[in-house]
Amino acid sequence: MTGAVVRRSQKAGLPPGSLVYVGDEAAGKTTIEVIEYTPERIDETSVQDAGDLAAYHGRDAVVWINITGLHEVGVIEKTGEIFGLHPLILEDILNTEQRPKMEDYDETIYVVMKMIGSLEDGRVADEQISLVIGDRYVISFQERPGDVFDPVRGRIRLPKWRARRLGADYLAYALIDALVDGYFHVIERFGERIEAVDDQIIADPDPETLRSIRELRRELIFLRKSVWPMREVIAGLERTDSTLVTQQTRLYLRDVYDHTVQVIDTLETYRDMAAGMLDIYLSSASNRMNEVMKVLTIIATIFIPLSFIAGVFGMNFRNMPELEWGYGYPTSLALMAGVALVLLIYFRRKRWI
């Protein structure tokens, strides 16, 4: 459940570094989960007070702190105070309308990403994920409970996971990789929706089909806005001069970069397909209208000479010889039928019907 939405315009006029949460007001309490590991051991715990995080700063182990819920500004501020985070980092964490980006603050690297998921009604929803990468620690901030990081947690718990011997930069890579992999699941569902709409266009396009196409195009634009900057983010991490990212991790980041490019290429393909489906729908609607107009035109063309015949024999002049003719009525009907039949045969030969 979410309450009122705090909008970015409410920060207008405040000095840089002002800590104001921009996003949906959450009803739950902010939670802090800590995973600390070395090659030999792993400890998992939940921290009730942000002040207790001071015990995990400067430890001889890799520490992953996951903070869920950004509406309690005091928790974010206290975390930043303990780990010496720049005020601009804290401001960006609380502003959930950030564009994906990577910023190097010498002693820390700040990364903003978008986690994409599908709602129950099939619509796409996004959530801002912020990562702070430091020496021997990674702090992740997310808006709501639930994420795509469970596979990473599972691998950390494995005693033989070789990455337990690597640093915090590899942990950050694993989190980014899990997030990018989540894009593929959403993309696959989009592919299924596009196929369904395409079949509907061919079978029986209707106004509901047009609404589905418009929703697809709108959501694809939304996805592109969230995913496209990720290429710059990962490229920045791969090429940064910071000593926080080792050469070994840069090789893995190159692989994530390739995955991101694949997602973007697929999105561009789907955008072209959605635009093509709109053209096909409009063409189909136009063709259906032309078919209807053709049928109406043929009917009108057949009845024009019939109306002429009926009009001629319907004139009640006194000197019309047909008025007294005993076979006049069946003859006029036969003449009408003959004219209609001739016209139908002619239209058929022309392949108009």
Stockholm file with secondary structure:
# STOCKHOLM 1.0

chainA/1-353         MTGAVVRRSQKAGLPPGSLVYVGDEAAGKTTIEVIEYTPERIDETSVQDAGDLAAYHGRDAVVWINITGLHEVGVIEKTGEIFGLHPLILEDILNTEQRPKMEDYDETIYVVMKMIGSLEDGRVADEQISLVIGDRYVISFQERPGDVFDPVRGRIRLPKWRARRLGADYLAYALIDALVDGYFHVIERFGERIEAVDDQIIADPDPETLRSIRELRRELIFLRKSVWPMREVIAGLERTDSTLVTQQTRLYLRDVYDHTVQVIDTLETYRDMAAGMLDIYLSSASNRMNEVMKVLTIIATIFIPLSFIAGVFGMNFRNMPELEWGYGYPTSLALMAGVALVLLIYFRRKRWI
#=GR chainA/1-353 SS CEEEEECGGGGTTCCTTCCCCBEEEESSCCEEEEEEECSSCEEEEEESSGGGGGGGTTCSSEEEEEEECCSCHHHHHHHHHHHTCCHHHHHHHHBTTCCCEEEECSSCEEEEEEEEEECTTSCEEEEEEEEEEETTEEEEEESSSCCSCHHHHHHHTCTTCGGGGSCHHHHHHHHHHHHHHHHHHHHHHHHHHHHHHHHHHHHCCCHHHHHHHHHHHHHHHHHHHHHTTHHHHHHHHHHCCCTTSCHHHHHHHHHHHHHHHHHHHHHHHHHHHHHHHHHHHHHHHHHHHHHHHHHHHHHHHHHHHHHHHHHHHTCCCTTCGGGGCTTHHHHHHHHHHHHHHHHHHHHHHTTCC
#=GC SS_cons         CEEEEECGGGGTTCCTTCCCCBEEEESSCCEEEEEEECSSCEEEEEESSGGGGGGGTTCSSEEEEEEECCSCHHHHHHHHHHHTCCHHHHHHHHBTTCCCEEEECSSCEEEEEEEEEECTTSCEEEEEEEEEEETTEEEEEESSSCCSCHHHHHHHTCTTCGGGGSCHHHHHHHHHHHHHHHHHHHHHHHHHHHHHHHHHHHHCCCHHHHHHHHHHHHHHHHHHHHHTTHHHHHHHHHHCCCTTSCHHHHHHHHHHHHHHHHHHHHHHHHHHHHHHHHHHHHHHHHHHHHHHHHHHHHHHHHHHHHHHHHHHHTCCCTTCGGGGCTTHHHHHHHHHHHHHHHHHHHHHHTTCC
//
